Amino acid sequence: MSPKPMSRIATIAFILTFAARAADAQKIYWTDKKTDRIQRANLDGSEIEDVIPSVFVEPYTIALDVAAGKMYWTDAYTRKIQRSDLDGSNIEDLTQGISRYGIALDSAAGKMYCTDLGAKMIRRANLDGSNIEDLVSTGSRSPTQIALALGLGKMYWTAPTFTDDAIQRADLDGVGLETLVIISNSLFGGFDLDEGIGKMYWTDGVHDKLQRSDLNGGNIEDILTGLWMPTGLAIDRVEGKVYWVRAANQDHIHRVDLDGTNVEVVLTTGLDSPHQIALDLTAGRMYWTHPNTSSIERADMDGLNHEVVVANTLNRVEWFAMDKPGGKMYWTDYSAGHVRRSDLDGGNIEELVTGLVKPEGIALDLASGKMYWTDGVLDDARILRADLDGGNQEVIITDVTSPKGIALDLEAGKIYIADAWYPSIIRANLDGSDFEEVLGIGGGAGIALDIASGKMYWANIFQTSIERANLDMTDIEVLLDFDRMPIGIALDLAGGKMYWSHLTLPDPTIRRANLDGTNVEDIITTGLINPRGIVLDLTPPPGEIPTLSQWGLCVMTLLLLAAGTLVFRPQRSFGLARLSPSLGASPSGTPYDNTVSS
């Protein structure tokens, strides 16, 4: 009896559906240290999605609309303008691609003005981001900070070149461009003006000064000298004060009278390279941006009641690890000094370990309920472990310099550590004993093990290469040699592939290749800035995907269908066909029935 076409079609559809589900179930996850998010995609790079998203990448300049209860800011990397309530709630994306740095508000007219450093353009738009207008082309100068003199109908901005910095102005409609101030070998960080006294103020981060002049650029004078890398600046026109921020490892917020007298340090703690500052004189608060920590923060104007208003969930996230059976992922937060975990969809974030120096690599021993991670640099460098909930923390290794990636050989009871300094590969027992330097050339970053084949793979950031060797460090091979650094690495042993994050500039990528280094492919090419750790989820969800033996049967079924040698009989477990008598006897010795039930 000939096979029924519909039965054959149904079986093929069944098998292909399972294949599609298997492909969709396998995912690559990665962290990005700069965008502060964890993302995932299919193994071929398709269907990219945020698992833990970020609000912004590099919040730069901030402006307040106190009457409306709103704050606005620019993102120097994404070129977005965003806004939220003053307490950080109700975040909105207003525009993208029109501003790189400065922003100023004309709330009464419902307008915002912004600078675009790359396009060398001054623009304006409605406060909701609509009706964007190009107002002024600044020629060879790249505009940065901007302030408005609404009583004069003027806008002012700073505009550096490679050799000097300048202050320019024009009418609010862009007419009448003037260059008011030019100072050689300077870089103006903060800028604001006070129409009431007819003065404009700026910080010079090269000459370490706070300066001012008349609004027409005349009578330039030094208000304060000997500062250290001053950046953002804002004027309290009620109390007659200038506030400015100082970065570059001396992170303070200061204030001074408008004439340069009565210098005060307002805030010295909890800062990490603050950049621009804005004042809410009604509530007596100051707000500032933190590009390094991707946050916007505020405090009372005397420095009290410091709080984070808007922040990314993650803060320079580094490596991470996955507990698929437990439905959890774990990661290290470099800037915050934390180890955290969440559900695989990013929900239920928990702080497991705090108070670390600079945690990076992390690995899990699920059977023993332990996690291991690297922390610190030089004298602070160490390897720690704890229970999966963060309890029972212990330092197990201290003889490291700049530990990065970490991998576990649980069968042999060994931990492998990649160190960016000397030595590059270190091995010890899981309790830290029997410590040995396995490879002493330096440059270790991500590391991954192929236990079955007795191999280890690592990214070498000094040699900008991916290398492998036997676990006893014989037969060292350079598999791939690049001009930019590979960082994280992960292996798909069943698929014969390795995946790695790659700091190729200006466009970082995530790549894959065969385990011998051949057939290099770009998998993820967009939306990356500083990709770090990589984890592969190669386990299909329970109950959805056939076992390996079932996959073998599916493949064999397709081959036999193509040869026309198979007829179908529904089976209770999978609905697959019975084999024809030409293929031999059943396990019980009884020939297979080659009839098909109707």
C-alpha positions as CSV (number, residue, x, y, z in Angstrom):
1,M,0.0,0.0,0.0
2,S,1.5,3.4,-1.0
3,P,2.0,6.0,1.7
4,K,-0.6,8.7,2.1
5,P,0.7,12.1,1.0
6,M,-1.0,13.9,3.9
7,S,0.7,11.6,6.5
8,R,4.1,12.3,4.9
9,I,3.5,16.0,4.9
10,A,2.3,16.0,8.5
11,T,5.4,14.1,9.6
12,I,7.7,16.5,7.9
13,A,5.9,19.5,9.4
14,F,6.2,17.9,12.8
15,I,9.9,17.3,12.5
16,L,10.6,20.8,11.1
17,T,8.6,22.4,13.9
18,F,10.7,20.6,16.5
19,A,13.8,21.8,14.6
20,A,12.6,25.4,14.6
21,R,11.9,25.2,18.4
22,A,15.3,23.8,19.1
23,A,17.0,26.6,17.1
24,D,14.9,29.2,18.9
25,A,15.6,27.7,22.3
26,Q,19.4,28.0,22.0
27,K,20.5,31.5,22.9
28,I,23.7,33.5,23.3
29,Y,23.7,36.0,26.2
30,W,26.2,38.8,26.6
31,T,27.0,41.7,28.9
32,D,28.0,45.2,27.8
33,K,30.1,47.1,30.2
34,K,29.3,50.5,28.7
35,T,25.6,50.2,27.8
36,D,24.9,48.6,31.2
37,R,22.6,45.9,30.0
38,I,22.4,42.1,29.4
39,Q,21.1,41.1,26.0
40,R,20.4,37.8,24.2
41,A,19.9,36.5,20.7
42,N,19.6,33.3,18.8
43,L,23.0,31.6,18.1
44,D,23.0,33.1,14.6
45,G,22.6,36.6,15.9
46,S,18.9,37.0,15.0
47,E,16.1,38.2,17.4
48,I,18.3,40.4,19.6
49,E,16.5,41.5,22.8
50,D,17.2,43.2,26.1
51,V,17.1,40.9,29.1
52,I,18.0,43.7,31.5
53,P,17.7,47.0,29.7
54,S,19.4,50.3,30.3
55,V,17.9,53.8,30.6
56,F,20.9,55.5,29.0
57,V,24.5,55.0,28.2
58,E,26.3,58.3,29.0
59,P,24.0,61.0,30.5
60,Y,25.9,64.2,29.9
61,T,24.1,67.5,30.3
62,I,21.0,68.1,32.4
63,A,18.4,70.9,32.5
64,L,15.4,71.4,34.8
65,D,11.9,72.6,34.1
66,V,11.0,73.1,37.8
67,A,7.5,74.6,37.2
68,A,6.5,71.5,35.1
69,G,8.3,69.1,37.5
70,K,10.5,67.8,34.7
71,M,14.2,67.2,34.1
72,Y,15.7,66.8,30.7
73,W,19.1,65.3,29.7
74,T,21.2,64.4,26.7
75,D,22.9,61.0,26.2
76,A,26.3,61.7,24.6
77,Y,26.5,58.2,23.1
78,T,23.0,57.4,21.9
79,R,22.4,61.1,21.0
80,K,19.0,60.9,22.7
81,I,17.2,63.6,24.6
82,Q,15.2,62.1,27.4
83,R,13.1,63.5,30.2
84,S,11.5,62.4,33.4
85,D,9.8,63.8,36.5
86,L,12.1,65.4,39.0
87,D,12.0,62.2,41.1
88,G,13.2,60.1,38.1
89,S,9.8,58.5,37.3
90,N,8.0,58.6,34.0
91,I,11.1,58.4,31.7
92,E,10.5,59.4,28.1
93,D,12.6,59.3,25.0
94,L,12.0,62.6,23.2
95,T,14.4,62.6,20.3
96,Q,17.3,60.6,18.9
97,G,20.1,61.9,16.7
98,I,19.8,65.6,17.2
99,S,22.0,66.3,20.2
100,R,25.4,65.1,21.4
101,Y,26.0,67.3,24.4
102,G,24.3,70.5,25.7
103,I,20.7,71.3,26.4
104,A,18.9,74.5,27.6
105,L,15.1,75.1,28.1
106,D,12.8,78.0,27.2
107,S,9.9,76.6,29.2
108,A,7.6,79.6,28.6
109,A,7.9,79.2,24.9
110,G,7.8,75.4,25.1
111,K,11.2,75.0,23.4
112,M,14.4,73.2,24.1
113,Y,17.8,74.2,22.5
114,C,20.6,71.7,22.0
115,T,24.1,71.3,20.6
116,D,25.2,68.6,18.2
117,L,29.0,68.3,18.4
118,G,29.3,65.9,15.5
119,A,27.1,67.8,13.1
120,K,28.4,71.2,14.3
121,M,24.9,72.4,14.7
122,I,22.6,74.3,17.1
123,R,19.1,72.9,17.0
124,R,15.8,73.4,18.8
125,A,12.6,71.5,19.2
126,N,9.3,71.6,21.2
127,L,9.6,70.3,24.7
128,D,8.0,67.0,23.6
129,G,10.7,66.5,20.9
130,S,8.5,67.5,18.0
131,N,9.2,70.2,15.3
132,I,13.0,69.9,15.2
133,E,14.8,72.9,13.6
134,D,18.4,73.4,12.5
135,L,19.2,77.0,13.7
136,V,23.0,77.6,13.3
137,S,25.8,75.8,11.6
138,T,28.9,76.5,13.7
139,G,31.4,75.8,10.9
140,S,34.7,74.3,12.1
141,R,33.7,74.6,15.7
142,S,32.0,71.8,17.6
143,P,29.4,73.2,20.0
144,T,29.1,71.7,23.5
145,Q,27.4,73.6,26.4
146,I,24.6,76.0,25.8
147,A,22.7,78.7,27.9
148,L,19.9,81.1,27.1
149,A,19.6,84.8,27.8
150,L,15.9,85.1,27.2
151,G,15.7,88.7,28.2
152,L,18.1,89.5,25.4
153,G,16.6,87.0,23.0
154,K,20.0,85.3,22.7
155,M,21.5,81.9,23.0
156,Y,25.2,81.4,24.0
157,W,27.3,78.2,23.6
158,T,30.9,77.0,23.9
159,A,32.5,75.8,20.7
160,P,36.0,74.2,20.8
161,T,38.4,73.3,18.0
162,F,41.6,71.3,18.2
163,T,43.6,74.4,19.1
164,D,41.3,76.6,21.2
165,D,37.8,77.0,22.7
166,A,35.4,79.8,22.1
167,I,32.1,81.3,23.3
168,Q,29.6,82.2,20.5
169,R,26.1,83.6,20.5
170,A,23.2,84.2,18.1
171,D,19.6,85.3,18.2
172,L,17.1,82.6,19.4
173,D,16.1,82.0,15.8
174,G,19.8,81.4,14.8
175,V,20.3,84.8,13.1
176,G,23.4,87.0,13.8
177,L,26.2,84.5,14.7
178,E,29.0,86.1,16.8
179,T,32.2,84.8,18.3
180,L,32.7,86.6,21.6
181,V,35.6,84.8,23.3
182,I,38.5,82.7,22.0
183,I,41.2,81.3,24.3
184,S,44.0,79.2,23.0
185,N,44.8,75.7,24.3
186,S,41.7,75.6,26.5
187,L,38.7,73.4,27.0
188,F,35.6,74.8,28.6
189,G,33.7,72.2,30.6
190,G,30.8,74.1,32.2
191,F,29.0,77.2,31.1
192,D,26.2,79.4,32.5
193,L,25.2,83.0,32.5
194,D,23.5,85.6,34.8
195,E,21.5,88.3,32.9
196,G,20.9,90.2,36.1
197,I,24.6,91.1,36.6
198,G,25.4,90.8,32.9
199,K,28.0,88.1,33.2
200,M,28.8,84.7,31.8
201,Y,30.9,82.1,33.7
202,W,32.8,79.0,32.5
203,T,35.3,76.5,33.7
204,D,38.5,75.8,31.8
205,G,39.7,72.2,32.4
206,V,43.1,72.8,30.8
207,H,44.1,75.9,32.7
208,D,42.2,74.7,35.8
209,K,40.3,78.0,36.1
210,L,36.9,79.4,36.8
211,Q,36.5,82.5,34.6
212,R,33.9,85.1,33.7
213,S,33.3,88.0,31.3
214,D,30.6,90.4,30.3
215,L,27.9,89.0,28.1
216,N,29.5,90.6,25.0
217,G,32.8,88.8,25.8
218,G,34.5,91.9,27.3
219,N,36.4,92.1,30.6
220,I,37.5,88.5,30.9
221,E,38.8,87.7,34.4
222,D,39.9,84.8,36.5
223,I,37.6,84.1,39.4
224,L,39.4,81.1,40.8
225,T,42.7,79.4,39.7
226,G,44.5,76.3,40.7
227,L,41.4,74.1,40.4
228,W,41.8,70.5,39.4
229,M,39.8,69.5,36.2
230,P,36.7,71.5,36.8
231,T,33.8,70.5,34.6
232,G,30.1,71.4,35.0
233,L,28.9,74.7,36.3
234,A,25.6,76.3,37.4
235,I,24.7,79.7,38.8
236,D,22.4,80.3,41.9
237,R,21.0,83.7,40.9
238,V,19.1,84.0,44.2
239,E,22.0,83.5,46.6
240,G,24.7,84.8,44.3
241,K,26.7,81.5,44.1
242,V,28.5,79.5,41.4
243,Y,28.4,75.7,41.8
244,W,30.9,73.6,39.9
245,V,32.0,70.0,39.8
246,R,35.4,68.5,39.8
247,A,36.3,65.1,38.5
248,A,39.4,63.1,37.6
249,N,39.9,61.3,40.9
250,Q,39.1,64.4,43.0
251,D,35.4,64.1,42.8
252,H,33.9,67.1,44.6
253,I,31.1,69.6,44.2
254,H,32.0,73.1,45.2
255,R,30.4,76.5,45.4
256,V,31.8,80.1,45.6
257,D,30.4,83.6,45.6
258,L,30.0,85.2,42.2
259,D,33.1,87.3,42.8
260,G,35.3,84.3,43.7
261,T,35.2,84.7,47.5
262,N,34.0,82.2,50.1
263,V,34.9,78.9,48.5
264,E,33.1,75.9,50.0
265,V,33.2,72.2,49.4
266,V,29.6,71.0,49.3
267,L,29.9,67.3,48.6
268,T,32.9,64.9,48.6
269,T,31.5,61.4,49.0
270,G,29.6,59.1,46.7
271,L,30.8,60.7,43.5
272,D,32.5,59.1,40.5
273,S,33.5,61.7,37.9
274,P,30.4,63.9,38.0
275,H,30.0,65.9,34.9
276,Q,27.3,68.6,34.5
277,I,25.1,70.2,37.2
278,A,21.7,72.0,37.4
279,L,20.0,73.7,40.2
280,D,16.4,73.6,41.5
281,L,16.3,76.9,43.5
282,T,12.7,76.4,44.5
283,A,13.3,73.1,46.3
284,G,16.9,73.9,47.2
285,R,18.4,71.0,45.4
286,M,21.2,70.4,42.9
287,Y,21.2,67.7,40.2
288,W,24.2,66.3,38.4
289,T,25.0,63.7,35.7
290,H,27.3,60.7,36.3
291,P,28.4,59.3,32.9
292,N,30.8,56.8,34.5
293,T,28.0,55.2,36.6
294,S,25.2,56.0,34.1
295,S,23.2,57.8,36.7
296,I,21.6,61.1,37.5
297,E,21.8,62.1,41.2
298,R,20.7,64.9,43.4
299,A,21.2,66.4,46.9
300,D,20.3,69.4,48.9
301,M,22.3,72.4,48.0
302,D,24.3,72.0,51.2
303,G,25.2,68.4,50.1
304,L,22.8,66.6,52.4
305,N,20.3,64.0,51.4
306,H,22.3,62.7,48.5
307,E,20.3,60.2,46.4
308,V,20.3,58.5,43.0
309,V,17.3,59.7,40.9
310,V,17.7,57.8,37.7
311,A,20.1,54.9,37.1
312,N,20.5,51.8,35.0
313,T,19.8,48.6,36.8
314,L,23.3,47.5,36.0
315,N,26.5,49.5,36.4
316,R,29.5,48.4,34.3
317,V,28.3,44.8,34.3
318,E,31.2,42.4,33.5
319,W,31.0,38.6,33.3
320,F,28.0,36.5,34.1
321,A,27.0,32.9,34.5
322,M,23.8,30.9,34.1
323,D,21.9,28.4,36.3
324,K,19.5,27.1,33.7
325,P,17.9,24.4,35.9
326,G,17.4,27.0,38.7
327,G,16.1,29.6,36.3
328,K,18.8,32.2,37.4
329,M,21.6,34.2,36.0
330,Y,24.4,35.7,38.0
331,W,26.7,38.6,37.2
332,T,29.4,40.9,38.6
333,D,28.8,44.6,38.8
334,Y,32.3,46.2,38.4
335,S,31.5,49.8,39.5
336,A,29.1,49.0,42.3
337,G,31.2,46.2,43.7
338,H,28.4,43.7,43.8
339,V,27.5,40.2,42.7
340,R,23.8,40.0,41.7
341,R,21.4,37.5,40.2
342,S,18.0,37.5,38.6
343,D,15.6,35.3,36.8
344,L,16.5,34.4,33.2
345,D,14.1,37.0,32.0
346,G,15.7,39.7,34.1
347,G,13.1,39.8,36.8
348,N,13.6,39.5,40.6
349,I,17.0,41.0,40.8
350,E,18.8,40.2,44.1
351,E,22.0,41.7,45.7
352,L,24.0,38.7,46.8
353,V,27.4,40.2,47.6
354,T,28.3,43.8,48.2
355,G,31.5,45.7,49.3
356,L,33.8,44.2,46.6
357,V,36.6,46.2,44.9
358,K,36.3,45.4,41.2
359,P,34.6,42.0,40.6
360,E,34.8,40.5,37.1
361,G,34.8,36.8,36.2
362,I,32.2,34.5,37.7
363,A,31.5,30.7,37.5
364,L,29.0,28.4,39.2
365,D,29.3,24.9,40.8
366,L,25.6,24.1,40.9
367,A,26.1,20.6,42.4
368,S,27.8,22.0,45.4
369,G,25.8,25.2,45.6
370,K,28.8,27.5,45.2
371,M,29.8,30.5,43.1
372,Y,33.3,31.6,42.4
373,W,34.4,35.1,41.3
374,T,37.4,37.3,40.7
375,D,37.9,40.7,42.4
376,G,40.3,43.5,42.5
377,V,43.6,44.6,41.0
378,L,47.2,44.4,42.4
379,D,47.2,44.4,46.2
380,D,43.4,44.0,46.3
381,A,43.3,41.1,43.8
382,R,41.8,37.9,45.0
383,I,39.5,34.9,44.2
384,L,36.4,34.3,46.4
385,R,33.6,31.9,46.7
386,A,30.3,31.7,48.5
387,D,27.0,29.9,48.5
388,L,24.7,30.7,45.6
389,D,22.7,33.0,47.9
390,G,25.8,34.9,48.8
391,G,26.3,33.3,52.2
392,N,29.5,31.8,53.6
393,Q,31.9,34.0,51.7
394,E,35.5,33.1,51.8
395,V,38.7,34.2,50.1
396,I,40.4,31.2,48.5
397,I,43.3,32.7,46.5
398,T,45.2,36.0,46.9
399,D,48.3,35.4,44.8
400,V,46.8,37.0,41.6
401,T,47.4,40.4,40.0
402,S,44.5,41.3,37.7
403,P,42.2,38.3,37.5
404,K,39.6,38.4,34.8
405,G,37.8,35.2,33.5
406,I,37.3,32.1,35.6
407,A,36.3,28.5,34.6
408,L,35.8,25.3,36.7
409,D,36.8,21.7,36.0
410,L,34.4,20.1,38.4
411,E,35.4,16.5,37.5
412,A,39.0,17.2,38.5
413,G,38.1,19.6,41.3
414,K,40.1,22.5,39.7
415,I,39.6,26.2,39.1
416,Y,41.3,28.0,36.2
417,I,41.8,31.8,36.3
418,A,42.8,34.0,33.4
419,D,44.9,37.0,34.6
420,A,45.6,40.1,32.5
421,W,49.0,40.5,34.1
422,Y,51.6,37.8,34.8
423,P,50.9,34.9,34.9
424,S,48.1,34.7,32.4
425,I,46.7,31.3,33.4
426,I,46.5,30.0,37.0
427,R,45.1,26.7,38.3
428,A,44.3,25.5,41.8
429,N,42.0,23.2,43.6
430,L,38.5,24.5,44.3
431,D,39.4,25.4,47.8
432,G,42.4,27.4,46.6
433,S,45.1,24.8,47.5
434,D,47.7,23.4,45.1
435,F,48.0,26.8,43.5
436,E,50.1,26.8,40.3
437,E,51.1,29.1,37.5
438,V,50.2,27.3,34.3
439,L,51.1,29.8,31.7
440,G,53.2,32.9,32.4
441,I,52.9,35.2,29.4
442,G,50.2,37.6,30.6
443,G,47.1,38.9,28.8
444,G,44.5,36.5,30.0
445,A,40.8,37.6,29.8
446,G,38.0,35.2,29.1
447,I,38.6,31.4,29.5
448,A,36.6,28.3,28.7
449,L,37.2,24.6,29.1
450,D,36.5,21.6,26.9
451,I,36.9,18.9,29.5
452,A,36.1,15.9,27.3
453,S,38.8,16.8,24.8
454,G,41.2,18.0,27.5
455,K,41.5,21.5,26.1
456,M,41.2,25.1,27.3
457,Y,40.6,28.2,25.2
458,W,41.3,31.8,26.3
459,A,41.3,35.3,24.9
460,N,44.6,37.1,25.1
461,I,44.1,40.8,25.3
462,F,47.9,41.6,25.0
463,Q,48.5,39.5,22.0
464,T,44.9,40.2,20.7
465,S,44.5,36.6,19.9
466,I,42.4,33.5,20.8
467,E,44.5,30.6,21.9
468,R,44.1,27.1,23.1
469,A,46.2,24.4,24.8
470,N,45.8,21.0,26.5
471,L,44.8,21.3,30.1
472,D,48.4,20.4,31.0
473,M,49.5,23.4,28.9
474,T,51.1,21.4,26.2
475,D,50.4,22.1,22.5
476,I,49.7,25.8,22.8
477,E,48.1,27.1,19.6
478,V,47.2,30.6,18.4
479,L,43.9,29.9,16.7
480,L,43.1,33.5,15.7
481,D,45.1,36.7,15.6
482,F,43.5,40.1,15.5
483,D,44.3,43.8,15.6
484,R,41.8,44.4,18.4
485,M,41.1,42.7,21.7
486,P,38.9,39.6,22.2
487,I,37.4,39.5,25.7
488,G,34.8,37.0,26.7
489,I,34.7,33.5,25.2
490,A,32.2,30.5,25.3
491,L,32.1,27.1,23.7
492,D,29.4,25.2,21.9
493,L,31.0,21.8,21.9
494,A,28.2,19.9,20.3
495,G,28.0,22.5,17.5
496,G,31.8,22.6,17.2
497,K,31.8,26.4,17.6
498,M,33.4,29.0,19.9
499,Y,31.9,32.5,20.4
500,W,33.7,35.6,21.7
501,S,33.2,39.3,22.3
502,H,35.5,41.5,20.3
503,L,36.5,45.1,20.8
504,T,36.9,45.9,17.1
505,L,36.8,49.7,16.8
506,P,34.8,51.7,15.9
507,D,32.2,48.9,15.8
508,P,32.5,46.1,18.4
509,T,31.2,42.7,17.5
510,I,30.3,39.3,18.8
511,R,31.8,36.6,16.6
512,R,32.0,32.8,16.2
513,A,34.2,30.3,14.5
514,N,34.9,26.6,14.4
515,L,36.8,25.3,17.3
516,D,40.0,25.2,15.2
517,G,39.6,28.9,14.4
518,T,38.3,28.5,10.8
519,N,35.1,30.0,9.4
520,V,35.0,33.2,11.4
521,E,31.5,34.9,11.3
522,D,30.2,38.2,12.7
523,I,27.1,37.3,14.7
524,I,26.2,40.6,16.5
525,T,27.3,43.8,14.8
526,T,25.0,46.5,16.1
527,G,24.1,48.1,19.5
528,L,27.4,47.1,21.1
529,I,30.0,49.4,22.8
530,N,32.0,47.3,25.2
531,P,30.8,43.7,25.1
532,R,32.3,41.5,27.8
533,G,31.0,38.2,29.2
534,I,29.3,35.6,27.0
535,V,27.2,32.6,28.0
536,L,25.5,30.1,25.7
537,D,22.1,28.6,26.6
538,L,22.2,25.4,24.7
539,T,19.6,23.5,26.7
540,P,16.1,23.4,25.2
541,P,13.1,24.0,27.6
542,P,11.9,20.7,29.2
543,G,9.1,18.9,27.3
544,E,9.5,20.9,24.1
545,I,12.4,19.4,22.2
546,P,13.1,15.7,21.4
547,T,16.1,14.0,22.9
548,L,19.3,13.3,20.9
549,S,18.1,9.8,20.0
550,Q,14.8,11.3,18.9
551,W,16.7,13.8,16.8
552,G,18.5,11.0,15.2
553,L,15.3,9.3,14.3
554,C,14.0,12.6,12.9
555,V,17.0,12.9,10.6
556,M,16.8,9.3,9.5
557,T,13.1,9.8,8.8
558,L,13.8,12.7,6.5
559,L,16.5,10.8,4.7
560,L,14.3,7.9,4.1
561,L,11.4,10.0,3.1
562,A,13.6,11.5,0.4
563,A,14.5,8.0,-0.8
564,G,10.8,7.0,-0.9
565,T,11.4,3.9,1.3
566,L,9.2,4.8,4.2
567,V,5.6,4.4,5.0
568,F,3.9,5.8,8.0
569,R,2.0,4.4,11.0
570,P,1.2,6.7,13.8
571,Q,2.9,6.0,17.1
572,R,1.5,6.8,20.5
573,S,4.5,8.7,21.7
574,F,5.5,10.9,18.8
575,G,3.2,10.1,15.8
576,L,6.2,9.0,13.8
577,A,6.1,6.2,11.2
578,R,7.1,2.6,11.7
579,L,10.0,1.3,9.7
580,S,9.3,-0.8,6.6
581,P,10.2,-4.5,6.5
582,S,13.2,-3.7,4.2
583,L,14.9,-2.3,7.2
584,G,14.9,-5.6,9.2
585,A,13.2,-7.0,12.2
586,S,11.9,-5.3,15.3
587,P,13.7,-5.7,18.6
588,S,11.5,-8.6,19.5
589,G,12.2,-10.4,16.2
590,T,8.8,-9.8,14.7
591,P,8.8,-8.1,11.3
592,Y,7.5,-4.5,11.4
593,D,4.0,-4.0,10.1
594,N,4.2,-2.0,6.9
595,T,0.6,-1.1,6.8
596,V,-0.8,2.4,7.5
597,S,-3.8,2.9,9.7
598,S,-6.5,5.1,8.1
